[in-house]
């Protein structure tokens, strides 16, 4: 029988915030058990350190500049092909439970309209890109298309922190939640049982764990597995936890799992960023009180605030781990464990005080660019690999593992050879793109374009449209403290050549390609 797929994805989870990655404080036995039975990719990188672009890359197997979602201000094209759609066409039941963020409903505050005619006409029916608008769910659950980027069943948890919208809202109301505690502003005026006086985004919600997004995703994934397992057809479940993205709001006892006083600060928190671009030093000097909006970048100027954020984040992660454990046990009970491929990853990471920086996006260090990355297929041996991999590789890998044909335009590489032999390398580099609309870049004083290339030789080279650059040797300097670009020489020249090669290979030529009959 064809294998099932359980794709577990978190939001803004660092690779090193898990037990199997060597973290000795956070407790993640259930996620660690997936790593113990699968292949752990210790050298995996995102295609973009922002939510929507990298989620769209995971779905399509294409770079952001190819699928078009280069920032959180535009939705994935309604006609974009996805690996999930291929699974559905092969007879799979497909479900998305939790956060989607393939459309910009959550991020409409980032949209800046252009005062010119668009580059191309939108051929899709009005409203196609409004399915994730939270207000659509206020009066009830709206009608839903039978194919959402390949998913035939969708239950959304749209927002972050303690704000509850989408299908999640009605699930919580049915369980006794109060609307005024659930649909709240993303400000310090949101209700809270307790709140940090250092950063408003660290707080305990006014409701218990039974209503939180992690419980919703767990509960509805269990229900889907139960229902799908009763049929004689394979299934694909995308279990998408909105946590541990800020606001950091672990509910109930999860809020007190860790004492902030016990949290160690990152070793690089005091990095003066002397050879970094000036905009990073400006971010580093910005206190939490002057954060731009609720998603903006700022500096780790208050070390006690960083400890509070880390402690709350660990509580959120441990709650996710508890939910993952319930899902794994249900797989066992349903007799599905030996026929289910499990992926565990995140859309991007978080700085969490590294280099004196907080949150994510436009800061091309390990903290934001390295997600946890595990593929557990029962037909392959467990292991660990330092071979390069990227979020872009998940789509072709899953298609290969299920014996399904690739569609045109996939730019990722199948990681099946590395699952067979942990020393096998399928790529010489990983390219990371990062783009910002000109109007936002001007206000935020951030470069419009940033590109990073990570080489198999351990080099990591970043180039900004401003002309700024950074080069690190990740083998000799894994903490990224001693940049090498100012030294010039052969090492920099090789990195620039690698970036040029990466940009050429990322150029998309598939749109509009004549399509013949399927084989």
MISE-983607 format. One record per residue (C-alpha): residue in three letters; z, x, y. Coordinates in nm, 3 decimals, decimal comma. Layout:
N
residuo:ALA w:Z u:X v:Y
...
END
This chain:
519
residuo:UNK w:0,000 u:0,000 v:0,000
residuo:UNK w:-0,073 u:0,117 v:0,354
residuo:UNK w:0,231 u:0,273 v:0,526
residuo:UNK w:0,431 u:0,089 v:0,788
residuo:UNK w:0,498 u:0,260 v:1,123
residuo:UNK w:0,828 u:0,250 v:1,311
residuo:UNK w:0,774 u:0,411 v:1,650
residuo:UNK w:1,108 u:0,464 v:1,829
residuo:UNK w:1,071 u:0,567 v:2,192
residuo:UNK w:1,339 u:0,615 v:2,457
residuo:UNK w:1,299 u:0,652 v:2,831
residuo:UNK w:1,391 u:0,971 v:3,016
residuo:UNK w:1,560 u:1,137 v:2,718
residuo:UNK w:1,574 u:1,517 v:2,722
residuo:UNK w:1,492 u:1,704 v:2,403
residuo:UNK w:1,826 u:1,888 v:2,411
residuo:UNK w:2,040 u:1,574 v:2,448
residuo:UNK w:2,050 u:1,516 v:2,071
residuo:UNK w:2,252 u:1,662 v:1,790
residuo:UNK w:1,955 u:1,787 v:1,587
residuo:UNK w:1,842 u:1,983 v:1,895
residuo:UNK w:2,168 u:2,177 v:1,899
residuo:UNK w:2,375 u:1,964 v:2,136
residuo:UNK w:2,737 u:1,997 v:2,021
residuo:UNK w:2,879 u:1,719 v:2,240
residuo:UNK w:2,660 u:1,411 v:2,208
residuo:UNK w:2,693 u:1,237 v:1,869
residuo:UNK w:2,363 u:1,118 v:1,720
residuo:UNK w:2,400 u:1,112 v:1,341
residuo:UNK w:2,138 u:0,842 v:1,283
residuo:UNK w:1,869 u:1,002 v:1,496
residuo:UNK w:1,962 u:1,335 v:1,338
residuo:UNK w:1,898 u:1,178 v:0,997
residuo:UNK w:1,538 u:1,102 v:1,101
residuo:UNK w:1,501 u:1,467 v:1,202
residuo:UNK w:1,648 u:1,575 v:0,868
residuo:UNK w:1,381 u:1,385 v:0,679
residuo:UNK w:1,088 u:1,464 v:0,909
residuo:UNK w:0,912 u:1,741 v:1,095
residuo:UNK w:1,086 u:1,843 v:1,418
residuo:UNK w:0,848 u:1,977 v:1,684
residuo:UNK w:1,055 u:2,211 v:1,900
residuo:UNK w:0,757 u:2,305 v:2,117
residuo:UNK w:0,630 u:1,960 v:2,217
residuo:UNK w:0,533 u:1,866 v:2,573
residuo:UNK w:0,437 u:1,556 v:2,766
residuo:UNK w:0,096 u:1,501 v:2,926
residuo:UNK w:0,270 u:1,380 v:3,242
residuo:UNK w:0,642 u:1,376 v:3,338
residuo:UNK w:0,630 u:1,018 v:3,473
residuo:UNK w:0,673 u:0,697 v:3,271
residuo:UNK w:0,346 u:0,505 v:3,292
residuo:UNK w:0,101 u:0,797 v:3,268
residuo:UNK w:0,262 u:0,945 v:2,959
residuo:UNK w:0,320 u:0,609 v:2,789
residuo:UNK w:-0,048 u:0,533 v:2,841
residuo:UNK w:-0,135 u:0,875 v:2,699
residuo:UNK w:0,075 u:0,806 v:2,388
residuo:UNK w:-0,101 u:0,472 v:2,345
residuo:UNK w:-0,455 u:0,598 v:2,397
residuo:UNK w:-0,446 u:0,963 v:2,288
residuo:UNK w:-0,610 u:1,048 v:2,621
residuo:UNK w:-0,506 u:1,243 v:2,931
residuo:UNK w:-0,393 u:1,049 v:3,239
residuo:UNK w:-0,708 u:1,149 v:3,431
residuo:UNK w:-0,910 u:1,006 v:3,141
residuo:UNK w:-0,731 u:0,673 v:3,088
residuo:UNK w:-0,678 u:0,632 v:3,464
residuo:UNK w:-0,301 u:0,583 v:3,486
residuo:UNK w:-0,220 u:0,893 v:3,689
residuo:UNK w:0,088 u:0,747 v:3,858
residuo:UNK w:0,325 u:0,451 v:3,830
residuo:UNK w:0,118 u:0,245 v:4,074
residuo:UNK w:-0,161 u:0,122 v:3,844
residuo:UNK w:-0,179 u:-0,051 v:3,508
residuo:UNK w:-0,353 u:0,070 v:3,195
residuo:UNK w:-0,700 u:-0,084 v:3,193
residuo:UNK w:-0,702 u:-0,411 v:3,003
residuo:UNK w:-0,999 u:-0,292 v:2,798
residuo:UNK w:-0,853 u:0,050 v:2,710
residuo:UNK w:-0,863 u:0,126 v:2,340
residuo:UNK w:-0,532 u:0,220 v:2,180
residuo:UNK w:-0,422 u:0,346 v:1,843
residuo:UNK w:-0,213 u:0,030 v:1,803
residuo:UNK w:-0,527 u:-0,182 v:1,839
residuo:UNK w:-0,686 u:0,019 v:1,559
residuo:UNK w:-0,386 u:-0,053 v:1,337
residuo:UNK w:-0,412 u:-0,423 v:1,421
residuo:UNK w:-0,782 u:-0,432 v:1,340
residuo:UNK w:-0,695 u:-0,273 v:1,005
residuo:UNK w:-0,474 u:-0,571 v:0,919
residuo:UNK w:-0,136 u:-0,456 v:1,050
residuo:UNK w:0,115 u:-0,684 v:1,218
residuo:UNK w:0,201 u:-0,514 v:1,546
residuo:UNK w:0,503 u:-0,563 v:1,772
residuo:UNK w:0,628 u:-0,417 v:2,098
residuo:UNK w:1,002 u:-0,470 v:2,145
residuo:UNK w:1,168 u:-0,352 v:2,469
residuo:UNK w:1,016 u:-0,152 v:2,750
residuo:UNK w:0,638 u:-0,147 v:2,779
residuo:UNK w:0,559 u:-0,006 v:3,126
residuo:UNK w:0,190 u:-0,005 v:3,049
residuo:UNK w:0,160 u:-0,226 v:3,356
residuo:UNK w:0,317 u:-0,158 v:3,695
residuo:UNK w:0,545 u:-0,463 v:3,714
residuo:UNK w:0,855 u:-0,244 v:3,716
residuo:UNK w:0,699 u:-0,001 v:3,963
residuo:UNK w:0,538 u:-0,222 v:4,225
residuo:UNK w:0,748 u:-0,055 v:4,494
residuo:UNK w:0,534 u:0,255 v:4,431
residuo:UNK w:0,206 u:0,078 v:4,507
residuo:UNK w:0,042 u:0,179 v:4,836
residuo:UNK w:-0,276 u:-0,015 v:4,903
residuo:UNK w:-0,587 u:0,178 v:5,007
residuo:UNK w:-0,758 u:0,038 v:5,319
residuo:UNK w:-1,108 u:0,085 v:5,178
residuo:UNK w:-1,329 u:-0,072 v:4,916
residuo:UNK w:-1,228 u:0,028 v:4,559
residuo:UNK w:-1,419 u:0,286 v:4,360
residuo:UNK w:-1,518 u:0,018 v:4,107
residuo:UNK w:-1,487 u:-0,357 v:4,063
residuo:UNK w:-1,216 u:-0,503 v:3,842
residuo:UNK w:-1,394 u:-0,702 v:3,568
residuo:UNK w:-1,083 u:-0,858 v:3,417
residuo:UNK w:-0,944 u:-1,210 v:3,479
residuo:UNK w:-0,698 u:-1,252 v:3,764
residuo:UNK w:-0,343 u:-1,185 v:3,652
residuo:UNK w:-0,426 u:-0,948 v:3,365
residuo:UNK w:-0,208 u:-0,677 v:3,521
residuo:UNK w:0,084 u:-0,904 v:3,610
residuo:UNK w:0,224 u:-0,964 v:3,263
residuo:UNK w:0,521 u:-0,735 v:3,331
residuo:UNK w:0,617 u:-0,892 v:3,664
residuo:UNK w:0,984 u:-0,980 v:3,621
residuo:UNK w:0,970 u:-1,300 v:3,828
residuo:UNK w:0,731 u:-1,459 v:3,577
residuo:UNK w:1,029 u:-1,495 v:3,343
residuo:UNK w:1,273 u:-1,664 v:3,581
residuo:UNK w:1,179 u:-2,018 v:3,482
residuo:UNK w:1,124 u:-1,949 v:3,114
residuo:UNK w:0,910 u:-1,735 v:2,887
residuo:UNK w:0,549 u:-1,755 v:3,008
residuo:UNK w:0,238 u:-1,784 v:2,796
residuo:UNK w:0,142 u:-1,453 v:2,641
residuo:UNK w:-0,196 u:-1,320 v:2,523
residuo:UNK w:-0,241 u:-1,268 v:2,151
residuo:UNK w:-0,352 u:-0,907 v:2,208
residuo:UNK w:-0,154 u:-0,689 v:2,449
residuo:UNK w:-0,314 u:-0,345 v:2,414
residuo:UNK w:-0,316 u:-0,406 v:2,038
residuo:UNK w:0,024 u:-0,571 v:2,004
residuo:UNK w:0,014 u:-0,925 v:1,867
residuo:UNK w:0,390 u:-0,978 v:1,920
residuo:UNK w:0,568 u:-0,873 v:2,241
residuo:UNK w:0,928 u:-0,914 v:2,361
residuo:UNK w:0,994 u:-0,728 v:2,685
residuo:UNK w:1,301 u:-0,571 v:2,839
residuo:UNK w:1,145 u:-0,485 v:3,172
residuo:UNK w:1,413 u:-0,323 v:3,385
residuo:UNK w:1,663 u:-0,037 v:3,366
residuo:UNK w:2,037 u:0,001 v:3,393
residuo:UNK w:2,229 u:-0,326 v:3,401
residuo:UNK w:1,939 u:-0,532 v:3,540
residuo:UNK w:1,805 u:-0,772 v:3,275
residuo:UNK w:1,463 u:-0,936 v:3,301
residuo:UNK w:1,171 u:-1,038 v:3,079
residuo:UNK w:1,223 u:-1,184 v:2,733
residuo:UNK w:1,553 u:-0,993 v:2,735
residuo:UNK w:1,682 u:-1,224 v:3,012
residuo:UNK w:1,646 u:-1,543 v:2,808
residuo:UNK w:1,787 u:-1,374 v:2,499
residuo:UNK w:2,094 u:-1,274 v:2,705
residuo:UNK w:2,131 u:-1,619 v:2,866
residuo:UNK w:2,122 u:-1,778 v:2,520
residuo:UNK w:2,416 u:-1,553 v:2,429
residuo:UNK w:2,632 u:-1,667 v:2,718
residuo:UNK w:2,530 u:-1,421 v:2,988
residuo:UNK w:2,555 u:-1,529 v:3,352
residuo:UNK w:2,235 u:-1,509 v:3,554
residuo:UNK w:2,418 u:-1,357 v:3,853
residuo:UNK w:2,545 u:-1,071 v:3,632
residuo:UNK w:2,204 u:-1,007 v:3,477
residuo:UNK w:1,938 u:-1,029 v:3,748
residuo:UNK w:2,088 u:-0,794 v:4,005
residuo:UNK w:1,961 u:-0,567 v:4,284
residuo:UNK w:1,890 u:-0,200 v:4,218
residuo:UNK w:2,145 u:-0,101 v:4,482
residuo:UNK w:2,515 u:-0,034 v:4,513
residuo:UNK w:2,556 u:-0,411 v:4,563
residuo:UNK w:2,489 u:-0,483 v:4,197
residuo:UNK w:2,800 u:-0,615 v:4,019
residuo:UNK w:2,996 u:-0,364 v:3,814
residuo:UNK w:3,322 u:-0,348 v:3,623
residuo:UNK w:3,361 u:0,011 v:3,748
residuo:UNK w:3,142 u:0,235 v:3,960
residuo:UNK w:3,133 u:0,602 v:4,050
residuo:UNK w:3,211 u:0,674 v:4,414
residuo:UNK w:2,983 u:0,980 v:4,397
residuo:UNK w:2,657 u:0,811 v:4,293
residuo:UNK w:2,620 u:0,435 v:4,275
residuo:UNK w:2,390 u:0,460 v:3,974
residuo:UNK w:2,674 u:0,556 v:3,740
residuo:UNK w:2,864 u:0,237 v:3,657
residuo:UNK w:2,992 u:0,006 v:3,386
residuo:UNK w:2,810 u:-0,331 v:3,381
residuo:UNK w:3,000 u:-0,657 v:3,427
residuo:UNK w:2,887 u:-0,770 v:3,081
residuo:UNK w:2,956 u:-0,629 v:2,736
residuo:UNK w:2,740 u:-0,438 v:2,486
residuo:UNK w:2,626 u:-0,763 v:2,325
residuo:UNK w:2,390 u:-0,832 v:2,619
residuo:UNK w:2,262 u:-0,481 v:2,694
residuo:UNK w:1,900 u:-0,371 v:2,650
residuo:UNK w:1,986 u:-0,142 v:2,359
residuo:UNK w:2,133 u:-0,434 v:2,165
residuo:UNK w:1,832 u:-0,650 v:2,254
residuo:UNK w:1,582 u:-0,392 v:2,127
residuo:UNK w:1,786 u:-0,337 v:1,812
residuo:UNK w:1,830 u:-0,709 v:1,739
residuo:UNK w:1,467 u:-0,803 v:1,793
residuo:UNK w:1,336 u:-0,502 v:1,598
residuo:UNK w:1,555 u:-0,606 v:1,306
residuo:UNK w:1,417 u:-0,960 v:1,327
residuo:UNK w:1,059 u:-0,831 v:1,330
residuo:UNK w:1,118 u:-0,604 v:1,031
residuo:UNK w:1,274 u:-0,893 v:0,837
residuo:UNK w:0,985 u:-1,124 v:0,917
residuo:UNK w:0,710 u:-0,867 v:0,862
residuo:UNK w:0,862 u:-0,742 v:0,536
residuo:UNK w:0,833 u:-1,091 v:0,388
residuo:UNK w:0,453 u:-1,068 v:0,412
residuo:UNK w:0,219 u:-0,867 v:0,196
residuo:UNK w:0,068 u:-0,673 v:0,488
residuo:UNK w:0,176 u:-0,354 v:0,662
residuo:UNK w:0,338 u:-0,352 v:1,006
residuo:UNK w:0,366 u:-0,137 v:1,316
residuo:UNK w:0,682 u:-0,175 v:1,528
residuo:UNK w:0,718 u:-0,009 v:1,868
residuo:UNK w:1,095 u:-0,010 v:1,935
residuo:UNK w:1,119 u:0,094 v:2,299
residuo:UNK w:1,468 u:0,150 v:2,441
residuo:UNK w:1,484 u:0,142 v:2,827
residuo:UNK w:1,782 u:0,384 v:2,819
residuo:UNK w:1,895 u:0,653 v:2,898
residuo:UNK w:1,691 u:0,622 v:3,220
residuo:UNK w:1,904 u:0,587 v:3,533
residuo:UNK w:2,092 u:0,381 v:3,648
residuo:UNK w:2,338 u:0,515 v:3,391
residuo:UNK w:2,519 u:0,201 v:3,281
residuo:UNK w:2,656 u:0,218 v:2,927
residuo:UNK w:2,840 u:-0,113 v:2,868
residuo:UNK w:3,189 u:-0,170 v:2,730
residuo:UNK w:3,348 u:0,112 v:2,534
residuo:UNK w:3,027 u:0,315 v:2,547
residuo:UNK w:3,110 u:0,389 v:2,911
residuo:UNK w:3,422 u:0,582 v:2,810
residuo:UNK w:3,284 u:0,774 v:2,514
residuo:UNK w:3,292 u:1,099 v:2,711
residuo:UNK w:3,521 u:1,228 v:2,984
residuo:UNK w:3,323 u:1,371 v:3,278
residuo:UNK w:3,582 u:1,650 v:3,310
residuo:UNK w:3,479 u:1,774 v:2,966
residuo:UNK w:3,107 u:1,793 v:3,045
residuo:UNK w:2,959 u:2,142 v:3,081
residuo:UNK w:2,724 u:2,197 v:3,369
residuo:UNK w:2,371 u:2,327 v:3,300
residuo:UNK w:2,349 u:2,705 v:3,305
residuo:UNK w:2,074 u:2,690 v:3,567
residuo:UNK w:2,248 u:2,453 v:3,811
residuo:UNK w:2,297 u:2,739 v:4,058
residuo:UNK w:1,934 u:2,854 v:4,055
residuo:UNK w:1,847 u:2,923 v:4,424
residuo:UNK w:1,476 u:2,855 v:4,352
residuo:UNK w:1,384 u:3,151 v:4,572
residuo:UNK w:1,036 u:3,183 v:4,425
residuo:UNK w:0,983 u:2,809 v:4,374
residuo:UNK w:0,770 u:2,587 v:4,601
residuo:UNK w:0,950 u:2,483 v:4,919
residuo:UNK w:0,947 u:2,113 v:4,827
residuo:UNK w:1,170 u:2,185 v:4,525
residuo:UNK w:1,425 u:2,354 v:4,749
residuo:UNK w:1,415 u:2,050 v:4,979
residuo:UNK w:1,482 u:1,820 v:4,683
residuo:UNK w:1,761 u:2,049 v:4,567
residuo:UNK w:1,930 u:2,023 v:4,907
residuo:UNK w:1,914 u:1,642 v:4,917
residuo:UNK w:2,245 u:1,475 v:4,821
residuo:UNK w:2,265 u:1,160 v:4,611
residuo:UNK w:2,352 u:0,954 v:4,919
residuo:UNK w:2,008 u:1,033 v:5,064
residuo:UNK w:1,811 u:0,958 v:4,747
residuo:UNK w:1,480 u:0,789 v:4,834
residuo:UNK w:1,495 u:0,449 v:4,662
residuo:UNK w:1,663 u:0,418 v:4,324
residuo:UNK w:1,413 u:0,635 v:4,136
residuo:UNK w:1,385 u:0,919 v:4,386
residuo:UNK w:1,451 u:1,285 v:4,319
residuo:UNK w:1,751 u:1,458 v:4,473
residuo:UNK w:1,973 u:1,761 v:4,427
residuo:UNK w:2,275 u:1,838 v:4,212
residuo:UNK w:2,478 u:1,916 v:4,524
residuo:UNK w:2,791 u:1,746 v:4,384
residuo:UNK w:2,881 u:1,903 v:4,051
residuo:UNK w:3,138 u:1,637 v:3,967
residuo:UNK w:2,864 u:1,377 v:4,013
residuo:UNK w:2,650 u:1,568 v:3,763
residuo:UNK w:2,936 u:1,564 v:3,513
residuo:UNK w:2,973 u:1,188 v:3,557
residuo:UNK w:2,598 u:1,139 v:3,506
residuo:UNK w:2,598 u:1,352 v:3,190
residuo:UNK w:2,899 u:1,168 v:3,044
residuo:UNK w:2,743 u:0,825 v:3,111
residuo:UNK w:2,408 u:0,941 v:2,973
residuo:UNK w:2,571 u:1,058 v:2,651
residuo:UNK w:2,731 u:0,715 v:2,615
residuo:UNK w:2,389 u:0,551 v:2,652
residuo:UNK w:2,236 u:0,787 v:2,396
residuo:UNK w:2,514 u:0,724 v:2,145
residuo:UNK w:2,466 u:0,349 v:2,184
residuo:UNK w:2,095 u:0,397 v:2,110
residuo:UNK w:2,188 u:0,605 v:1,805
residuo:UNK w:2,408 u:0,322 v:1,682
residuo:UNK w:2,114 u:0,082 v:1,717
residuo:UNK w:1,880 u:0,324 v:1,539
residuo:UNK w:2,131 u:0,337 v:1,252
residuo:UNK w:2,117 u:-0,042 v:1,217
residuo:UNK w:1,737 u:-0,032 v:1,207
residuo:UNK w:1,733 u:0,245 v:0,945
residuo:UNK w:1,978 u:0,055 v:0,725
residuo:UNK w:1,766 u:-0,260 v:0,753
residuo:UNK w:1,461 u:-0,060 v:0,639
residuo:UNK w:1,656 u:0,052 v:0,335
residuo:UNK w:1,778 u:-0,299 v:0,259
residuo:UNK w:1,426 u:-0,440 v:0,290
residuo:UNK w:1,292 u:-0,176 v:0,052
residuo:UNK w:1,064 u:-0,041 v:0,325
residuo:UNK w:1,212 u:0,305 v:0,386
residuo:UNK w:0,991 u:0,491 v:0,138
residuo:UNK w:0,676 u:0,339 v:0,283
residuo:UNK w:0,747 u:0,373 v:0,656
residuo:UNK w:0,638 u:0,652 v:0,890
residuo:UNK w:0,899 u:0,701 v:1,163
residuo:UNK w:0,830 u:0,861 v:1,500
residuo:UNK w:1,115 u:0,941 v:1,739
residuo:UNK w:1,030 u:1,055 v:2,091
residuo:UNK w:1,067 u:0,983 v:2,463
residuo:UNK w:0,817 u:0,930 v:2,744
residuo:UNK w:0,961 u:1,227 v:2,938
residuo:UNK w:1,286 u:1,408 v:3,006
residuo:UNK w:1,531 u:1,444 v:3,296
residuo:UNK w:1,648 u:1,737 v:3,504
residuo:UNK w:2,019 u:1,639 v:3,481
residuo:UNK w:2,126 u:1,927 v:3,706
residuo:UNK w:1,890 u:2,193 v:3,570
residuo:UNK w:1,786 u:2,423 v:3,855
residuo:UNK w:2,007 u:2,213 v:4,083
residuo:UNK w:1,774 u:1,909 v:4,048
residuo:UNK w:1,826 u:1,547 v:3,940
residuo:UNK w:1,612 u:1,270 v:3,784
residuo:UNK w:1,245 u:1,328 v:3,695
residuo:UNK w:0,887 u:1,368 v:3,811
residuo:UNK w:0,703 u:1,645 v:4,003
residuo:UNK w:0,953 u:1,907 v:3,884
residuo:UNK w:0,771 u:2,101 v:3,614
residuo:UNK w:1,061 u:2,250 v:3,421
residuo:UNK w:1,159 u:2,203 v:3,058
residuo:UNK w:1,406 u:1,928 v:3,144
residuo:UNK w:1,133 u:1,682 v:3,242
residuo:UNK w:0,842 u:1,817 v:3,037
residuo:UNK w:0,998 u:1,846 v:2,690
residuo:UNK w:1,070 u:1,525 v:2,499
residuo:UNK w:1,234 u:1,499 v:2,157
residuo:UNK w:0,952 u:1,484 v:1,904
residuo:UNK w:0,995 u:1,400 v:1,535
residuo:UNK w:0,747 u:1,265 v:1,282
residuo:UNK w:0,898 u:1,157 v:0,949
residuo:UNK w:0,647 u:1,060 v:0,682
residuo:UNK w:0,800 u:1,011 v:0,335
residuo:UNK w:0,495 u:1,177 v:0,175
residuo:UNK w:0,552 u:1,506 v:0,362
residuo:UNK w:0,835 u:1,755 v:0,334
residuo:UNK w:1,089 u:1,788 v:0,611
residuo:UNK w:1,081 u:2,094 v:0,834
residuo:UNK w:1,087 u:2,242 v:1,178
residuo:UNK w:0,802 u:2,396 v:1,371
residuo:UNK w:0,748 u:2,598 v:1,687
residuo:UNK w:0,375 u:2,517 v:1,689
residuo:UNK w:0,254 u:2,355 v:2,008
residuo:UNK w:0,228 u:1,975 v:2,018
residuo:UNK w:0,192 u:1,709 v:2,284
residuo:UNK w:0,257 u:1,342 v:2,338
residuo:UNK w:-0,120 u:1,309 v:2,340
residuo:UNK w:-0,126 u:1,408 v:1,971
residuo:UNK w:0,073 u:1,112 v:1,841
residuo:UNK w:-0,217 u:0,865 v:1,840
residuo:UNK w:-0,459 u:1,073 v:1,628
residuo:UNK w:-0,177 u:1,186 v:1,400
residuo:UNK w:-0,068 u:0,831 v:1,318
residuo:UNK w:-0,428 u:0,722 v:1,264
residuo:UNK w:-0,479 u:1,010 v:1,020
residuo:UNK w:-0,155 u:0,941 v:0,835
residuo:UNK w:-0,266 u:0,579 v:0,785
residuo:UNK w:-0,620 u:0,678 v:0,689
residuo:UNK w:-0,775 u:0,503 v:0,991
residuo:UNK w:-1,082 u:0,611 v:1,186
residuo:UNK w:-1,045 u:0,763 v:1,533
residuo:UNK w:-1,216 u:0,583 v:1,820
residuo:UNK w:-1,432 u:0,768 v:2,070
residuo:UNK w:-1,258 u:0,953 v:2,352
residuo:UNK w:-0,937 u:1,059 v:2,179
residuo:UNK w:-0,843 u:1,395 v:2,328
residuo:UNK w:-0,529 u:1,466 v:2,126
residuo:UNK w:-0,517 u:1,675 v:1,811
residuo:UNK w:-0,396 u:1,549 v:1,476
residuo:UNK w:-0,071 u:1,719 v:1,377
residuo:UNK w:-0,117 u:1,648 v:1,006
residuo:UNK w:-0,193 u:2,018 v:0,932
residuo:UNK w:0,147 u:2,107 v:1,082
residuo:UNK w:0,318 u:1,839 v:0,873
residuo:UNK w:0,167 u:2,009 v:0,570
residuo:UNK w:0,252 u:2,363 v:0,683
residuo:UNK w:0,505 u:2,409 v:0,963
residuo:UNK w:0,341 u:2,739 v:1,063
residuo:UNK w:-0,001 u:2,579 v:1,114
residuo:UNK w:-0,118 u:2,556 v:1,475
residuo:UNK w:-0,365 u:2,289 v:1,589
residuo:UNK w:-0,380 u:2,381 v:1,959
residuo:UNK w:-0,376 u:2,690 v:2,180
residuo:UNK w:-0,231 u:2,512 v:2,481
residuo:UNK w:-0,086 u:2,189 v:2,618
residuo:UNK w:-0,196 u:2,063 v:2,959
residuo:UNK w:0,042 u:1,865 v:3,182
residuo:UNK w:-0,105 u:1,662 v:3,469
residuo:UNK w:0,087 u:1,520 v:3,764
residuo:UNK w:-0,075 u:1,327 v:4,048
residuo:UNK w:0,066 u:1,148 v:4,351
residuo:UNK w:-0,121 u:0,911 v:4,585
residuo:UNK w:-0,194 u:1,080 v:4,917
residuo:UNK w:0,012 u:0,834 v:5,123
residuo:UNK w:0,322 u:0,886 v:4,909
residuo:UNK w:0,273 u:1,263 v:4,892
residuo:UNK w:0,259 u:1,284 v:5,272
residuo:UNK w:0,581 u:1,089 v:5,319
residuo:UNK w:0,769 u:1,266 v:5,038
residuo:UNK w:0,624 u:1,609 v:5,130
residuo:UNK w:0,526 u:1,672 v:4,768
residuo:UNK w:0,193 u:1,821 v:4,656
residuo:UNK w:-0,064 u:1,558 v:4,562
residuo:UNK w:-0,163 u:1,738 v:4,243
residuo:UNK w:0,021 u:1,962 v:3,999
residuo:UNK w:-0,107 u:2,109 v:3,674
residuo:UNK w:0,090 u:2,302 v:3,414
residuo:UNK w:-0,046 u:2,473 v:3,107
residuo:UNK w:0,180 u:2,587 v:2,823
residuo:UNK w:0,022 u:2,852 v:2,603
residuo:UNK w:0,079 u:2,938 v:2,240
residuo:UNK w:0,180 u:3,285 v:2,361
residuo:UNK w:0,488 u:3,140 v:2,531
residuo:UNK w:0,344 u:3,138 v:2,882
residuo:UNK w:0,396 u:2,841 v:3,113
residuo:UNK w:0,190 u:2,839 v:3,430
residuo:UNK w:0,210 u:2,573 v:3,703
residuo:UNK w:-0,035 u:2,541 v:3,992
residuo:UNK w:0,001 u:2,295 v:4,282
residuo:UNK w:-0,268 u:2,163 v:4,515
residuo:UNK w:-0,065 u:2,328 v:4,792
residuo:UNK w:-0,149 u:2,666 v:4,641
residuo:UNK w:0,205 u:2,727 v:4,516
residuo:UNK w:0,241 u:2,853 v:4,161
residuo:UNK w:0,501 u:2,946 v:3,900
residuo:UNK w:0,462 u:3,151 v:3,584
residuo:UNK w:0,731 u:3,183 v:3,317
residuo:UNK w:0,758 u:3,360 v:2,984
residuo:UNK w:0,934 u:3,095 v:2,775
residuo:UNK w:1,007 u:3,339 v:2,494
residuo:UNK w:1,181 u:3,600 v:2,709
residuo:UNK w:1,310 u:3,352 v:2,967
residuo:UNK w:1,362 u:3,010 v:2,803
residuo:UNK w:1,583 u:2,892 v:3,091
residuo:UNK w:1,297 u:2,952 v:3,341
residuo:UNK w:1,504 u:3,162 v:3,580
residuo:UNK w:1,275 u:3,463 v:3,637
residuo:UNK w:0,926 u:3,359 v:3,754
residuo:UNK w:0,652 u:3,616 v:3,708
residuo:UNK w:0,365 u:3,489 v:3,924
residuo:UNK w:0,452 u:3,712 v:4,218
residuo:UNK w:0,394 u:4,017 v:3,998
residuo:UNK w:0,025 u:3,936 v:3,957
residuo:UNK w:-0,142 u:4,148 v:3,692
residuo:UNK w:-0,294 u:4,069 v:3,357
residuo:UNK w:-0,033 u:3,812 v:3,251
residuo:UNK w:-0,103 u:3,592 v:3,551
residuo:UNK w:-0,479 u:3,637 v:3,512
residuo:UNK w:-0,460 u:3,521 v:3,150
residuo:UNK w:-0,255 u:3,217 v:3,255
residuo:UNK w:-0,507 u:3,122 v:3,524
residuo:UNK w:-0,791 u:3,155 v:3,272
residuo:UNK w:-0,601 u:2,936 v:3,025
residuo:UNK w:-0,549 u:2,671 v:3,291
residuo:UNK w:-0,921 u:2,677 v:3,372
residuo:UNK w:-1,006 u:2,634 v:3,003
residuo:UNK w:-0,753 u:2,350 v:2,973
residuo:UNK w:-0,897 u:2,167 v:3,271
residuo:UNK w:-1,249 u:2,196 v:3,133
residuo:UNK w:-1,146 u:2,066 v:2,791
residuo:UNK w:-0,958 u:1,774 v:2,952
residuo:UNK w:-1,267 u:1,654 v:3,138
residuo:UNK w:-1,355 u:1,313 v:2,995
residuo:UNK w:-1,714 u:1,232 v:2,898
residuo:UNK w:-1,651 u:0,927 v:2,679
residuo:UNK w:-1,661 u:0,637 v:2,927
residuo:UNK w:-1,982 u:0,442 v:2,889
residuo:UNK w:-2,090 u:0,630 v:2,578
residuo:UNK w:-2,334 u:0,422 v:2,367
residuo:UNK w:-2,148 u:0,285 v:2,064
residuo:UNK w:-2,313 u:0,242 v:1,725
residuo:UNK w:-2,203 u:0,031 v:1,430
residuo:UNK w:-1,862 u:0,115 v:1,283
residuo:UNK w:-1,864 u:0,323 v:0,967
END
